């Protein structure tokens, strides 16, 4: 794993899921105490714990383990992290709480959708209810020394999605609410698996843009500048995909045709699929899953763009 200091009080850990770099990041914020944003899956949590040890973070120093949502590539490793840091509270959207206390249904659904990828992530452990803090929009997680995280409810990618605004650095930890950042080539691609909600996702992007952040910290993956531009471009990209899906549905065209039309009209996707030929962090399968999510939304709800 790699630990990088990305701001004076923020470190980024590449947790290297299944040895894959530049795919899942965890962030460590240090004030008088410490907050961890995202753990990654349980299969790579040992890399995160080793990095925390390397940074000399003691067992009683971590106040919060904040996750964007309960998908196991983001929160699958919370069990071992909470054991290592007995004073830490797990911060999660209230809708995600039951699935962390008893992750069996979450695990079975993940295996059904992701197959062998789920096995690579590993089965999450149950979380004791008394370790969980149900997050509310606007809640502030203060770790002292001027370092704090403001909870932003950013549903759309999932109905239990949160992002976190950090005022000192004027940055947002986006989770999956702002897409997947391919940092090697500085582009963002949609993360819109069903049951994606375009209307909610666009409102969440507007909420983040209203803060006028200077930096975005993506779980997938890394630090990005030009934050406002990226948020606005992502909203435009989602609208483009939805309009293509709407046109195709009206013409009775297939999902395969929608994918092809998106490739033709979205230059970012062309670049991403070229990148995918030699990098494991993005794949045609991931692209297809995101297109399916947009398709299902438009089919079920229509769009007014």
Secondary structure, DSSP 8 states (H G I E B T S, - for coil): -EEEEEETTEEEEE--BTTB-SS-EEEEEESSSEEEE----GGGHHHHHHHHHHTT--TT-EEEEE-S---HHHHTTHHHHHHH-TT-EEEEEGGGHHHHHSTHHHHHHHHHHHTHHHHHH-------GGGEEEE-TT-EEEEETTEEEEEEE--SSSTT-EEEEETTTTEEEEETTT-EEETTTTEEE----SS--HHHHHHHHHHHHHTT-SEEEETTTEEES-HHHHHHHHHHHHHHHHHHHHHHHHTT--HHHHHHHHHHH-HHHHHHHHHHTT-TTS-HHHHHHHHHHHHHHHHHH----
